[in-house]
Amino acid sequence: MARLTARFWVDAYLARLRLADIPAFVVAHGDDTGGAICVKLSTLDGQARLFSRQMNLETGASDWADLSAGPEPEMDALLARSRARDPDLWIIEVEDRAGRHLLDEPGL
């Protein structure tokens, strides 16, 4: 089975968020083919959560891990450090007061 490129996944994710009327945008454009992807969920109250795709070694499938949560400036600093270590990293910011990110839906 062929693996989706990072760019293809990001474009599909942003389209799915648009269909649900959830604002999202690319903060950092990583490598189109194989860059890792982090999703920052801002609840627009000064708080944020970070998610990253991680490989499940037992099943071989990828799952979205809830990496961290806290004040948005702290999450931004964590992402800046991650991006400094990995310039191929994609960062997607989702803004939703209800905390919707759709990462737990089938197909993502």
Buried (B, 14 or more C-beta within 10 A) or exposed (E): EEEEBBBEBBEEBBEBBEEEEBEBEEBBBBBEEEBBBBBBBBBEEEBBBBBBBEEEEEEEEEEBEEBBBEEBEEBBEBBEEBBEEBEBBBBBBBBBEEEBBBBEEEEB
